[in-house]
């Protein structure tokens, strides 16, 4: 379904025929209905993961060739292409919740922050052949207990194929896609950590890519011989344990060269590598300073048009122009368009608070000059007026607030603030009032 959604979005982009957009939105509902949005009654509640279908009777996980990126990239493609669609907030919030899920489970593998495989249930072993069930069951039970018969496995539960690059790299692709949709630098950096794990930032201090880095080892390549740039299936576990294992012998499958880890590596590099491109208009020189206190780049616009263009590394930036300070998160591979002329640019931060009665307050604190319009889109929040206007004076912060109630109290809520109808400058905030 997710591949069909992305293909339909591509066809709509290429032809302009609305039927492709409508079909993509229709099929996307299957993805949305397959996501766990409720906060479960577990000891360690997690949400934002996916099931194999809207029936939600089996959690989605892979043991060899992962495809987790397809779900998120499909929803992100819809959100980028159809910003005014009635389901836009459902697509966006699904991506946001899944990226938060990935960032949460990565905490279990610090200091490496390699993405764990998935959540399994204590009876998943019943789905495999009888002669494999006991080993499958033991592997699940060696995961991290989450409560109510659920376990988080750091590595997939194996059958014949061992090695996890084919699962963590698709997860990293999903996270990188979410990072670009949300403007989330931390998510992009976590995606990069998966590349670092493969290239040597692992407990064995060994690069697993042949010919790259230090102490790389021969791989299992009986037909082709070792090839520079090749990747094996990946790091495995010993027996039914759930800790990394990387023995010296070059044998199948964990040290066997396959295409899909390299394909995912190249795809992920295309998303994460390359400069930030910032274009726009300004009335004076523009300074880009990395934060906290770092390098500074000064850009002078053209004298006649006021246009400027600069390439930068990704990061958090303080942008200064003629007394106006803007804070922006700039990600690799993205082109940004900034209008820094007087009265156009606005800088704002979001905060949220929840009262004991369950009322949510969302606050925008903004700086700039002139009149600005802030619109809010929400999922699982009910509020009155969606738009607030604010007239700003240089050097003085202004605030606007929304009061909202939560529709489903056992489900996280998501809000997106859009200034001056400029979707590229949107910011989101996520919260929950669940007592679990």
DADAZI-V862289 format. One record per pair of residues at least 4 apart in sequence whose C-alpha atoms are under 7 Angstrom apart, sorted by sequence separation. I is the first residue (numbers start at 1). J is the second residue. D is the distance in Angstrom with one decimal. If there is no record, write none. Layout:
i = <I I>
j = <J J>
d = <D D>
This chain:
i = <1 2 3 4 5 6 7 8 9 10 11 12 18 19 20 21 22 23 24 25 28 29 30 31 41 52 62 69 70 71 72 73 74 75 76 77 78 79 84 87 88 89 90 91 92 93 94 95 96 97 98 99 100 101 102 103 109 120 128 129 132 133 134 135 136 137 138 139 146 158 164 165 166 167 168 169 170 171 172 173 174 175 176 177 178 179 180 184 185 186 187 188 189 190 192 193 194 195 196 197 201 212 221 237 251 252 259 260 261 262 263 264 265 266 267 268 269 290 302 320 321 340 341 354 355 418 12 40 51 83 109 128 145 146 179 196 197 200 207 211 221 237 250 251 289 290 301 302 320 339 340 354 355 418 12 39 40 52 107 145 146 179 200 207 210 237 289 290 301 302 319 320 339 354 392 419 39 51 52 106 126 144 145 200 207 209 210 219 237 238 289 301 318 319 353 354 418 419 12 39 51 52 106 125 143 144 179 199 200 206 207 208 218 236 237 288 289 300 318 319 352 353 418 11 12 38 50 51 79 106 143 144 155 179 198 199 206 207 208 235 236 287 288 318 352 353 417 418 37 50 105 106 141 143 198 199 206 235 236 287 288 317 318 352 376 416 417 9 36 37 105 125 140 143 176 235 287 317 351 352 375 376 416 417 8 9 36 79 125 175 176 286 287 316 317 351 375 388 416 8 35 36 79 102 140 175 219 285 286 316 350 351 374 375 415 416 35 36 199 285 286 315 316 350 374 415 8 9 35 122 176 285 315 349 350 373 374 414 415 8 34 35 75 76 175 284 285 314 315 348 349 373 414 34 140 210 211 212 284 314 348 349 372 373 413 414 34 122 139 210 211 236 314 348 371 372 413 5 34 172 210 235 282 313 347 348 371 372 412 413 34 75 120 209 210 233 234 326 327 346 347 371 383 412 33 136 209 210 233 234 326 346 347 370 371 383 411 5 34 172 209 232 233 346 369 370 382 383 5 72 208 232 233 283 345 369 370 381 382 30 232 233 282 368 369 381 382 409 410 169 232 233 281 282 290 291 367 368 369 381 382 409 1 168 231 232 281 290 291 343 368 380 381 122 230 231 280 281 290 291 343 380 121 122 233 280 289 290 380 121 279 280 288 289 367 120 121 220 231 279 288 289 367 119 120 219 220 231 278 279 288 366 367 119 120 218 220 230 278 287 288 365 366 381 119 277 278 286 287 365 366 380 118 119 277 286 287 365 379 380 118 220 221 276 277 286 364 365 379 117 219 220 221 275 276 285 363 364 378 379 116 117 219 220 275 276 284 363 364 378 116 117 219 275 276 284 363 377 378 116 117 275 362 363 376 377 31 361 362 376 377 361 362 376 361 375 376 360 361 374 375 324 359 360 374 375 359 360 374 359 373 374 358 373 372 48 49 48 117 49 48 115 47 276 46 276 276 61 275 276 277 278 279 280 281 282 274 275 276 277 278 279 280 281 282 283 273 274 276 277 278 279 280 281 282 59 272 273 281 59 272 32 271 3 166 2 6 9 165 2 5 9 164 165 163 164 6 163 164 2 163 164 163 162 358 99 99 114 113 114 96 95 114 155 154 153 112 162 163 161 162 63 62 63 166 170 63 166 169 173 176 165 169 64 142 143 64 66 142 45 65 66 69 73 76 139 44 64 65 68 69 72 138 139 43 44 64 67 68 42 43 63 66 69 73 42 62 69 72 76 135 42 68 72 185 185 183 185 180 93 89 89 90 89 93 39 38 39 38 37 37 41>
j = <5 6 7 8 9 10 11 12 13 14 15 16 22 23 24 25 26 27 28 29 32 33 34 35 45 56 66 73 74 75 76 77 78 79 80 81 82 83 88 91 92 93 94 95 96 97 98 99 100 101 102 103 104 105 106 107 113 124 132 133 136 137 138 139 140 141 142 143 150 162 168 169 170 171 172 173 174 175 176 177 178 179 180 181 182 183 184 188 189 190 191 192 193 194 196 197 198 199 200 201 205 216 225 241 255 256 263 264 265 266 267 268 269 270 271 272 273 294 306 324 325 344 345 358 359 422 17 45 56 88 114 133 150 151 184 201 202 205 212 216 226 242 255 256 294 295 306 307 325 344 345 359 360 423 18 45 46 58 113 151 152 185 206 213 216 243 295 296 307 308 325 326 345 360 398 425 46 58 59 113 133 151 152 207 214 216 217 226 244 245 296 308 325 326 360 361 425 426 20 47 59 60 114 133 151 152 187 207 208 214 215 216 226 244 245 296 297 308 326 327 360 361 426 20 21 47 59 60 88 115 152 153 164 188 207 208 215 216 217 244 245 296 297 327 361 362 426 427 47 60 115 116 151 153 208 209 216 245 246 297 298 327 328 362 386 426 427 20 47 48 116 136 151 154 187 246 298 328 362 363 386 387 427 428 20 21 48 91 137 187 188 298 299 328 329 363 387 400 428 21 48 49 92 115 153 188 232 298 299 329 363 364 387 388 428 429 49 50 213 299 300 329 330 364 388 429 23 24 50 137 191 300 330 364 365 388 389 429 430 24 50 51 91 92 191 300 301 330 331 364 365 389 430 51 157 227 228 229 301 331 365 366 389 390 430 431 52 140 157 228 229 254 332 366 389 390 431 24 53 191 229 254 301 332 366 367 390 391 431 432 54 95 140 229 230 253 254 346 347 366 367 391 403 432 54 157 230 231 254 255 347 367 368 391 392 404 432 27 56 194 231 254 255 368 391 392 404 405 28 95 231 255 256 306 368 392 393 404 405 54 256 257 306 392 393 405 406 433 434 194 257 258 306 307 315 316 392 393 394 406 407 434 27 194 257 258 307 316 317 369 394 406 407 149 257 258 307 308 317 318 370 407 149 150 261 308 317 318 408 150 308 309 317 318 396 150 151 250 261 309 318 319 397 150 151 250 251 262 309 310 319 397 398 151 152 250 252 262 310 319 320 397 398 413 152 310 311 319 320 398 399 413 152 153 311 320 321 399 413 414 153 255 256 311 312 321 399 400 414 153 255 256 257 311 312 321 399 400 414 415 153 154 256 257 312 313 321 400 401 415 154 155 257 313 314 322 401 415 416 155 156 314 401 402 415 416 71 401 402 416 417 402 403 417 403 417 418 403 404 417 418 368 403 404 418 419 404 405 419 405 419 420 405 420 420 97 98 98 167 101 101 168 101 330 101 331 332 118 332 333 334 335 336 337 338 339 332 333 334 335 336 337 338 339 340 341 332 333 335 336 337 338 339 340 341 119 332 333 341 120 333 94 333 70 233 70 74 77 233 71 74 78 233 234 233 234 77 234 235 74 235 236 236 236 433 175 178 193 193 194 178 178 197 242 242 242 202 253 254 253 254 156 156 157 260 264 158 261 264 268 271 261 265 161 241 242 164 166 242 146 166 167 170 174 177 240 146 166 167 170 171 174 240 241 146 147 167 170 171 146 147 167 170 173 177 147 167 174 177 181 240 148 174 178 315 329 329 331 331 379 377 378 379 379 414 410 410 411 411 411 412 436>
d = <6.2 6.4 6.1 6.0 6.3 6.2 6.2 6.1 6.1 6.1 5.9 4.9 6.2 6.1 6.2 6.2 6.1 6.2 6.1 6.8 6.3 6.0 6.3 6.7 6.5 6.8 5.3 5.9 5.9 6.5 6.0 5.9 6.4 6.2 6.1 6.1 5.7 5.7 6.8 6.4 6.2 5.9 6.1 6.5 6.2 6.0 6.2 6.2 6.3 6.2 6.3 6.2 6.1 6.3 6.2 7.0 4.9 6.7 6.5 6.4 6.2 6.0 6.1 6.2 6.4 6.3 6.2 6.8 5.3 6.0 6.3 5.8 6.8 6.4 6.1 6.2 6.3 6.3 6.0 6.2 6.3 6.0 6.4 6.4 6.0 5.5 6.7 6.6 6.2 6.2 6.3 6.5 6.4 7.0 6.4 6.2 6.5 6.2 6.1 4.5 5.9 6.9 5.0 6.0 5.7 5.0 6.1 6.0 6.1 6.2 6.2 6.0 6.1 6.2 6.6 6.2 5.3 4.9 4.8 5.6 6.8 6.1 6.9 5.8 5.3 6.2 5.5 5.5 5.2 6.2 5.9 6.1 6.2 5.3 4.5 5.2 5.2 5.1 6.7 6.6 6.1 6.0 5.7 6.5 6.3 5.7 5.0 5.4 4.7 6.2 5.2 5.5 6.6 5.9 6.5 6.1 6.9 5.8 6.1 4.6 6.8 6.5 4.5 5.6 5.7 5.7 5.7 6.7 5.1 6.4 5.7 6.4 6.2 4.5 6.3 6.7 6.4 5.5 6.0 5.0 6.6 5.2 6.5 4.0 5.9 6.5 6.7 6.4 4.9 5.7 4.3 4.5 6.6 4.9 5.8 6.3 6.6 6.7 5.2 5.7 4.1 4.9 6.0 5.1 5.3 4.9 5.3 4.3 6.8 6.2 6.4 5.7 6.7 5.8 4.6 5.5 6.5 6.8 5.7 6.2 7.0 5.3 4.6 6.4 5.7 6.5 6.2 4.6 5.7 5.0 5.3 6.4 6.8 5.5 6.4 5.8 5.4 5.0 7.0 6.4 5.3 6.7 5.1 4.7 5.5 6.8 5.5 6.9 5.6 5.7 6.9 6.3 7.0 4.5 5.8 6.3 5.9 6.3 6.5 5.6 6.4 5.7 6.6 4.5 5.4 6.6 5.5 6.5 5.7 5.6 6.4 5.5 6.5 7.0 6.6 5.9 4.4 5.3 5.9 6.1 5.7 6.5 5.6 6.2 5.0 5.9 5.4 6.3 5.3 6.1 5.2 5.7 6.3 6.0 6.1 5.3 4.4 6.8 4.2 6.4 6.2 5.6 6.3 7.0 6.8 6.9 6.9 6.7 5.1 4.5 5.8 6.8 5.7 6.5 5.5 6.6 5.8 5.9 6.8 5.6 6.3 5.9 6.3 4.9 5.3 5.4 7.0 6.4 4.3 7.0 5.9 4.4 5.5 5.8 6.6 6.0 6.1 5.9 6.5 5.5 5.6 6.1 5.4 7.0 6.2 6.8 6.3 5.2 6.5 6.4 5.3 4.5 4.6 5.2 6.8 6.6 4.8 6.9 6.8 4.7 5.4 6.5 5.7 6.5 5.8 6.6 6.7 6.7 6.0 5.2 6.2 6.3 5.2 4.1 7.0 5.3 5.4 4.5 5.1 4.7 5.5 6.3 6.4 6.8 5.5 6.3 5.7 6.2 5.7 6.0 4.2 6.9 6.5 5.8 5.6 6.4 5.1 7.0 6.3 6.8 5.2 4.1 6.3 4.5 4.9 6.5 5.7 6.7 4.8 6.5 5.0 5.9 6.3 5.3 6.3 4.5 6.7 6.5 6.2 6.6 5.0 6.3 5.9 4.9 7.0 5.2 5.4 6.6 6.6 5.9 6.5 4.7 5.9 6.0 6.5 4.5 6.6 6.1 5.2 6.4 5.0 6.2 5.4 5.7 4.7 5.7 6.2 6.0 5.0 6.8 4.3 6.2 5.2 6.6 6.6 5.5 6.5 6.4 5.4 4.7 6.6 5.6 6.6 6.9 5.7 6.1 4.5 5.8 5.4 5.1 5.6 5.9 5.8 5.3 6.6 7.0 5.7 6.0 4.5 6.5 4.9 5.3 5.7 6.2 6.7 5.6 5.4 6.3 6.4 4.5 5.7 6.7 6.3 5.1 6.5 5.7 6.1 5.1 6.3 4.4 6.0 6.4 4.9 6.6 5.2 5.3 5.3 5.9 5.7 6.6 4.7 5.5 6.5 5.5 6.3 6.4 6.2 6.6 5.4 5.6 6.7 6.5 5.3 6.3 4.5 5.9 6.3 6.9 5.1 5.8 6.1 5.0 5.9 6.2 4.6 5.7 6.6 4.5 5.7 7.0 5.7 5.4 6.3 5.4 6.6 4.8 5.4 6.9 5.2 5.7 5.3 4.4 6.3 5.8 5.0 6.3 6.8 5.3 5.7 6.4 6.2 5.2 6.1 6.3 5.6 5.8 6.3 5.8 6.3 4.3 4.0 5.1 6.8 5.4 5.9 6.2 4.4 5.7 6.3 6.0 5.2 6.9 5.5 6.6 6.6 5.2 6.9 6.7 5.2 5.5 6.6 5.7 6.7 4.5 4.7 5.7 6.3 5.8 6.4 6.6 5.2 6.5 6.9 5.1 5.7 6.4 5.9 6.0 4.6 5.1 5.7 6.1 6.9 4.8 6.0 4.8 5.9 4.4 6.9 6.8 5.6 6.0 6.3 6.5 6.8 6.0 4.7 5.8 5.2 5.8 6.4 5.8 6.0 5.0 6.6 6.5 5.6 6.0 5.7 4.6 4.7 4.9 4.5 5.0 4.8 5.7 5.9 5.6 6.3 6.2 6.0 6.2 5.3 5.9 5.0 7.0 5.7 6.5 6.6 7.0 6.6 6.9 6.2 6.4 6.6 5.6 4.9 6.9 5.8 5.3 5.8 6.7 6.5 4.8 4.9 5.0 6.6 3.9 5.9 5.6 4.8 6.5 4.5 5.6 6.5 5.8 6.3 6.8 6.7 5.8 6.8 6.0 6.8 6.0 6.2 6.9 6.7 5.8 4.6 5.9 5.2 5.1 7.0 6.2 6.6 6.5 6.0 5.3 6.0 5.8 6.9 5.9 6.8 6.4 6.2 6.4 6.5 5.6 6.2 7.0 4.9 4.5 5.2 6.5 7.0 4.7 4.8 5.6 6.1 5.6 6.0 5.5 6.2 6.3 5.6 6.5 6.3 5.9 5.7 6.0 4.8 6.9 5.8 5.5 6.0 4.5 6.6 4.1 6.9 6.4 6.6 5.7 6.5 7.0 6.8 6.8 6.4 6.7 7.0 6.9 6.7 6.5 6.6 6.2 6.0 5.6 5.6 5.7 4.5 5.8 7.0 6.3>
